[in-house]
Amino acid sequence: MQPRIISIKSKKLLGKSAIMSVLNDSTVQLWQLFMPSRNKIQNAANSNLYSVQVFESATYFDQYSPEKEFEKWAAIEVTDFADVPKEMETLVIPEGTYAVFDYKGPANAALPFFQYIFQTWIPESVYTVDNRPHFALMGEKYRGNNPDSEEEIWVPVKKKLSNIE
């Protein structure tokens, strides 16, 4: 399973956020708060949904623990921040390079997929995790916990430093 390596320009997102951990996961509640309000967003760039994770540092996964907290977002991309509904927050994903993995399967069965990315692909690649938001892009083929669901997993990366330089 090889990712596509894609460089993006910065993205403006509107949504709702919450602090959580894997052990105290409140993703479902976050999306339940966001979805009724998303129709108030007038300047959506497209219909894709973004599930964003903001970690304290690029080394978050080095000593991973299910109790470690992170910031999670339920959001959509917008063209600008000119009209932000009062119950929404803004987030900018900075420009940079991402490894984009295609995931097919139920969302609640993705753990082995993520283990492969962080325990096999990253260590064996020429990349390391960069300190920018991670996100899942959920488009028209996203179906939640349906086995036919499809989404893109975007992991921020940068080239590993070479000892030869």
N, C-alpha and C positions, 0 to 999 in steps of 0.2 A: 504494500500500500504506500505508494509514493505521492507526496503532496505536490501541488502546484506552488511555486514560489512567486508571489505577487507583491509588487510595490504599490502602495495606495497613497493618495493625497489624504489630508485630514478629513474626517467625517464629523458632521454635527448631528447629535442625537438629542431627542426629547423623550423623557420617560420618567420612571420612578425607580428609586434605588432602596436597598436595604443592606444592612450589615448582617452577615450570616456565616456559618461554617458548614462543612459537609455533615457534621454531627447534628447541628441545629439548622437544618435546611428549611428555609421558608420561601422557596422558589414559587410554589403553587400559589401561596397567598400574595406574593408580589405581582404575579401575572393577573390574579383576580382583581387586584387594585388597579392595575394599569389598563386592562382591556376595555372596561366601560368608558374610560376617559380618552382613549386614543382618537375617537371620532371628533374631539374638540381641536385636534391639531390640523390647522388649515394648510400648512406648507410642507406636507410630506413629500420627500424626494421619490418614494416608491412605496410599494405595499409590503416590503420585507419587514420582518420582526427581528430585533437584535436582542440576544441574551448575552449580556456583557459581564465579565468578571474583571475587577480591578484588584490586583494583589499588591501587598505592601512593597515587594521588590521582586526582581527577576529570580532571586534565590528562594522564593516561596516554596517551591517543590523540592529543594535540596534536602530539607529535613521536614518532609511532609507529615502532617498530623491532621486527622479529621476534625480536631478542635480548633485549628487555626482559622481565624476569621478573615473574610474578604468582603469587598463591596460588590453586590450583584445588581444589575440593571435589567429592567424590561423596557425596551425603547424602540423607536423607529427613527430613521434618518430623515432630517429636514434640510431644506435649502438654506435656511437662515434662522436666527433667533429673534426675528422681529416681532413675532406674536406667540409668546410662551404662555399657555394657560396656567393660571395661578397654582394649580395642584401638580404641575409638572416641574421637573428639574432638567438642567442642561448638562451635557457631557460632550467633550471633544475628544475624539480618538485621533491622536497625532499621526502625521504621515509616517510611513515606514514600510518595512518588508514583513510579509506574513507567509507562513507555511499554511496552505489551505488544504485540509483533508475533507474528503467527501464521506459522510457517514450515512449508512442506510440501516435502519432498524429502529426498534422502540427506544425512546429517550431513556427509559429506566433500565436499559441493558447496555449502556455505553461505557461502563467502567473498564472493561478489557481494551476497548478502543483507545481510551485516554491513557491507560497504562502503557500500551504500545507506543504512543506518541512520546511520552515523557521518559519511559524507561528503556526504549529500544531506538526509536527513530532519532530523537535529539542526540543521545550519546554517540550514535554511529554516523551522524551527518556532519557536514562542515559548519553547522549552525549551532547556536546556543539561544536560549530564551532571552528575549529583550524585555526591558521594563516598560511595557505599554499594555493597555487593556487587551485581554483575550476576548473573543466573541464567537458566538454561533449565529450564523445567518440563516434564518428560517423563512424560506420562500414558499412558493405555491405547493411544493411537494411535501412540506412539513405536515405531519399528522400526529404529533405527540408520541404516544406509546403504541401506535400502530406499527406492526412489523415492516410495512412498506414505506414508512416515513423516511424522508431524506432531508439532510441539512448539511451546511458547510461549517467546519470547525476551523477558525482562524487563530493561529498561534503566532504571536509576534516573535520574530527571530532576527538575529544579526550573525554575521560570519564570526566564527571562532578566531581568536588571535593565533597567528602561526608563530612557532618558535624559530622559524627560518628568517623572519623579517629583520 
